[in-house]
Amino acid sequence: MLIGEVARRSGVSARMLRHYESLGLLRPSGRTGSGYREYSGADIRRIFHIESLRSLGLSLREIGRALDDPGFVPSALVDDLIRQTRRRIAAETELLTRLRRIDAAGPGGWEDVLQVVAQLQALGSTSAAARQRAALSSADGVPVPVEALVEAVLREAEPNVAGALSWALARSGEGGTALLAEGLGSPVAAVRERAVRCLTEMPGDEATARLRDALANPDAVVRGHAALALGSRGAAEAAPTLIDMIVAGRNDTDAADALSVLASDSATADRIAAGLVDRLAHDASEAPARVRLTQALADIPGATASRALLELSRDGDRAVALTAAYLLRLRDAR
């Protein structure tokens, strides 16, 4: 079979077939009387073998080794190809993400595109100062895409930079709220905490709803941050988590302050006092926890809290009794 017919049937151009021959990768089995290349059936099979291996990403040199070296073991080469392909996919994915973010910024011209690129590069800088400047400058000119801000805040370990990123996200509207909420499910504890901290800085009803959902998060740190934020927003459903924090001694002073803020009406105040008393009676067997719960009753107004303190002033635990008696005197003085 002559080279033109081989090219037509195999889909490999005559120019490429000659290139294979120049590399010693493919040698036609014969020549016609006129000197034209003539390919046998075995030559055709080798062409298809070459093209099959090329489709796997092998170089022509690697293909020559694979086909001609009897001792060639493909496993190491295939493993290497897998690593190369993963690196290539990661690079292409990163490029695609960057292009999508530039598109999301809605640039009006190439100057805008260059500004967004510079901001994205600054957010990924090793310099904390550069990252902070990028966050603070996001409100000027073309904004940094929300997705990039969320990604940056979830990996940011520097508190000042994290604060600047949270500020930028809060100014960007509610677009980042859902992305931050996804961070609450991260397998990395630090990422979960960064996500909930930033979420507490986000304004609006959607952020409040996401914080309510976070009260059921399996991570106690996430629940705690959500409860404290919800307490400041007047969400009474945060009360059980705040009481849990007092029992555990985790940010218990802040939790008690949040409970006092929630106790703004008599009905809510009585429910909170009843919850504290219930934990005193059933769950808080450790003396320090009982003292903390008693102290939390101090700023809860209403008759339920007063009766509870009176009862606790006669408690068998001397520390609890003294604390309750002292708090009762303060209430009477007010």
Secondary structure as the mmCIF struct_conf table of DSSP 4:
data_model
#
loop_
_struct_conf.conf_type_id
_struct_conf.id
_struct_conf.beg_label_comp_id
_struct_conf.beg_label_asym_id
_struct_conf.beg_label_seq_id
_struct_conf.end_label_comp_id
_struct_conf.end_label_asym_id
_struct_conf.end_label_seq_id
STRN STRN1 LEU A 2 LEU A 2
HELX_RH_AL_P HELX_RH_AL_P1 ILE A 3 SER A 10
HELX_RH_AL_P HELX_RH_AL_P2 ALA A 14 SER A 22
TURN_TY1_P TURN_TY1_P1 LEU A 23 GLY A 24
BEND BEND1 LEU A 25 LEU A 25
BEND BEND2 SER A 29 SER A 29
STRN STRN2 GLY A 30 ARG A 31
TURN_TY1_P TURN_TY1_P2 GLY A 33 SER A 34
STRN STRN3 ARG A 37 GLU A 38
HELX_RH_AL_P HELX_RH_AL_P3 GLY A 41 SER A 55
TURN_TY1_P TURN_TY1_P3 LEU A 56 GLY A 57
HELX_RH_AL_P HELX_RH_AL_P4 LEU A 60 ASP A 68
TURN_TY1_P TURN_TY1_P4 PRO A 70 GLY A 71
HELX_RH_AL_P HELX_RH_AL_P5 PRO A 74 ALA A 104
TURN_TY1_P TURN_TY1_P5 ALA A 105 ALA A 105
BEND BEND3 GLY A 108 GLY A 109
HELX_RH_AL_P HELX_RH_AL_P6 TRP A 110 LEU A 123
TURN_TY1_P TURN_TY1_P6 GLY A 124 GLY A 124
BEND BEND4 THR A 126 THR A 126
HELX_RH_AL_P HELX_RH_AL_P7 ALA A 128 LEU A 136
HELX_RH_3T_P HELX_RH_3T_P1 SER A 137 ALA A 139
BEND BEND5 ASP A 140 VAL A 142
HELX_LH_PP_P HELX_LH_PP_P1 PRO A 143 PRO A 145
HELX_RH_AL_P HELX_RH_AL_P8 VAL A 146 ARG A 155
HELX_RH_AL_P HELX_RH_AL_P9 PRO A 159 ARG A 171
TURN_TY1_P TURN_TY1_P7 SER A 172 SER A 172
HELX_RH_3T_P HELX_RH_3T_P2 GLU A 174 GLY A 176
HELX_RH_AL_P HELX_RH_AL_P10 THR A 177 GLY A 183
TURN_TY1_P TURN_TY1_P8 LEU A 184 GLY A 185
BEND BEND6 PRO A 187 VAL A 188
HELX_RH_AL_P HELX_RH_AL_P11 ALA A 189 THR A 200
TURN_TY1_P TURN_TY1_P9 GLU A 201 GLU A 201
BEND BEND7 GLY A 204 GLY A 204
HELX_RH_AL_P HELX_RH_AL_P12 ASP A 205 ALA A 214
TURN_TY1_P TURN_TY1_P10 LEU A 215 ALA A 216
BEND BEND8 PRO A 218 PRO A 218
HELX_RH_AL_P HELX_RH_AL_P13 ALA A 220 SER A 232
TURN_TY1_P TURN_TY1_P11 ARG A 233 GLY A 234
HELX_RH_3T_P HELX_RH_3T_P3 ALA A 236 ALA A 238
HELX_RH_AL_P HELX_RH_AL_P14 ALA A 239 ALA A 248
TURN_TY1_P TURN_TY1_P12 GLY A 249 GLY A 249
BEND BEND9 ARG A 250 ASN A 251
HELX_RH_AL_P HELX_RH_AL_P15 ASP A 252 LEU A 262
TURN_TY1_P TURN_TY1_P13 ALA A 263 SER A 264
BEND BEND10 ASP A 265 ASP A 265
HELX_RH_AL_P HELX_RH_AL_P16 SER A 266 HIS A 282
TURN_TY1_P TURN_TY1_P14 ASP A 283 ASP A 283
BEND BEND11 GLU A 286 GLU A 286
HELX_RH_AL_P HELX_RH_AL_P17 ALA A 287 ALA A 296
HELX_RH_3T_P HELX_RH_3T_P4 LEU A 297 ASP A 299
BEND BEND12 GLY A 302 GLY A 302
HELX_RH_AL_P HELX_RH_AL_P18 ALA A 303 LEU A 312
TURN_TY1_P TURN_TY1_P15 SER A 313 ARG A 314
BEND BEND13 GLY A 316 ASP A 317
HELX_RH_AL_P HELX_RH_AL_P19 ARG A 318 ALA A 333
#
